[in-house]
Amino acid sequence: MVRKKKKKNINITIVFFVLIIPLLIYVNYNIWQERTEKVERIERLEEEIERELYQKSYLKAEAGSEDKIDIIERIAREQLLLKREGEEVIVISREEEEEEEGEEKEEEKGFWENLLDVLP
């Protein structure tokens, strides 16, 4: 009886080492591979974030460096209708815009709407 138990224990041990251990090694390798890919992706994304933050700070600094005189001059030309030498100011009245919009609406009518306008 003792011999059968020893033989059975040896068989279970062999099955364990032959089947289970390679399976665990395979699964562990796959997990390691996925982890390294994700770590590399995280590093790339962190570098991209760093570049974007640098670009953002650069653009903020560039926008803040515009002279106040240039800003005041641009606002005066746009809102107060002032001009530089050699420039002309063009004013578009509201009535002209409404007339143009009305003409555009007529042009946008479909085939059936134009047909109904023609028929008595």
C-alpha positions as CSV (number, residue, x, y, z in Angstrom):
1,M,0.0,0.0,0.0
2,V,2.8,2.4,0.9
3,R,4.4,1.9,-2.5
4,K,1.1,2.8,-4.3
5,K,0.8,6.1,-2.4
6,K,4.4,7.0,-3.1
7,K,3.9,6.3,-6.8
8,K,0.7,8.3,-6.9
9,N,2.5,11.3,-5.2
10,I,5.3,11.1,-7.7
11,N,2.8,11.1,-10.6
12,I,1.0,14.2,-9.2
13,T,4.3,16.0,-8.7
14,I,5.4,15.2,-12.3
15,V,2.1,16.5,-13.6
16,F,2.4,19.6,-11.6
17,F,5.9,20.3,-12.8
18,V,5.2,19.4,-16.4
19,L,1.9,21.2,-16.9
20,I,1.4,23.8,-14.2
21,I,4.8,25.4,-14.0
22,P,5.1,26.0,-17.8
23,L,1.6,27.5,-17.8
24,L,2.6,29.9,-15.0
25,I,5.8,30.9,-16.7
26,Y,3.8,31.6,-19.9
27,V,1.2,33.7,-18.1
28,N,3.9,35.6,-16.2
29,Y,5.8,36.4,-19.4
30,N,2.6,37.8,-21.0
31,I,2.0,40.0,-18.0
32,W,5.5,41.2,-18.0
33,Q,5.3,42.0,-21.8
34,E,2.1,44.0,-21.4
35,R,3.5,45.9,-18.4
36,T,6.6,47.0,-20.4
37,E,4.4,48.2,-23.3
38,K,2.2,50.2,-20.9
39,V,5.3,51.7,-19.1
40,E,6.7,52.8,-22.5
41,R,3.4,54.3,-23.5
42,I,3.2,56.2,-20.2
43,E,6.6,57.6,-20.7
44,R,5.7,58.7,-24.3
45,L,2.5,60.4,-23.0
46,E,4.4,62.1,-20.2
47,E,6.9,63.5,-22.7
48,E,4.1,64.7,-24.9
49,I,2.4,66.4,-21.9
50,E,5.7,68.0,-21.1
51,R,6.0,69.3,-24.7
52,E,2.5,70.6,-24.7
53,L,2.9,72.4,-21.4
54,Y,6.1,74.0,-22.7
55,Q,4.4,75.1,-25.8
56,K,1.5,76.5,-23.8
57,S,3.8,78.6,-21.6
58,Y,5.7,79.8,-24.7
59,L,2.5,80.9,-26.4
60,K,1.3,82.6,-23.2
61,A,4.6,84.5,-23.0
62,E,4.4,85.4,-26.6
63,A,0.9,86.7,-26.3
64,G,1.8,88.8,-23.3
65,S,4.7,90.4,-25.1
66,E,2.6,92.4,-27.5
67,D,3.0,96.1,-26.8
68,K,0.2,97.9,-25.2
69,I,0.4,100.6,-27.8
70,D,-0.3,98.1,-30.5
71,I,-3.3,96.8,-28.6
72,I,-4.7,100.3,-28.0
73,E,-4.2,101.2,-31.7
74,R,-5.9,98.0,-32.9
75,I,-8.9,98.6,-30.6
76,A,-9.2,102.2,-31.7
77,R,-9.2,101.2,-35.4
78,E,-11.8,98.5,-34.9
79,Q,-14.2,100.0,-32.4
80,L,-13.8,103.8,-32.8
81,L,-13.4,103.6,-36.6
82,L,-10.1,105.5,-36.6
83,K,-7.6,105.0,-39.4
84,R,-3.9,105.2,-40.2
85,E,-2.5,107.3,-43.0
86,G,-3.4,105.8,-46.3
87,E,-6.2,103.6,-45.0
88,E,-9.9,104.0,-45.6
89,V,-12.7,103.2,-43.2
90,I,-15.5,101.2,-44.7
91,V,-18.8,101.1,-42.8
92,I,-21.5,98.6,-43.6
93,S,-24.9,99.7,-42.5
94,R,-27.4,97.3,-40.9
95,E,-30.0,97.9,-43.7
96,E,-27.6,96.7,-46.4
97,E,-26.9,93.5,-44.4
98,E,-30.6,92.8,-44.1
99,E,-31.2,93.3,-47.8
100,E,-28.3,90.9,-48.6
101,E,-29.7,88.4,-46.2
102,G,-33.2,88.7,-47.8
103,E,-31.7,88.1,-51.3
104,E,-29.8,85.0,-50.0
105,K,-33.0,83.6,-48.5
106,E,-34.8,84.0,-51.9
107,E,-31.9,82.2,-53.6
108,E,-32.1,79.3,-51.0
109,K,-35.7,78.5,-52.0
110,G,-36.1,75.0,-53.3
111,F,-37.5,74.0,-56.7
112,W,-41.1,73.4,-55.4
113,E,-41.1,76.8,-53.5
114,N,-40.1,78.6,-56.7
115,L,-42.7,76.7,-58.7
116,L,-45.4,77.7,-56.2
117,D,-44.3,81.4,-56.5
118,V,-44.7,81.2,-60.3
119,L,-48.1,79.6,-60.2
120,P,-51.2,81.8,-59.6
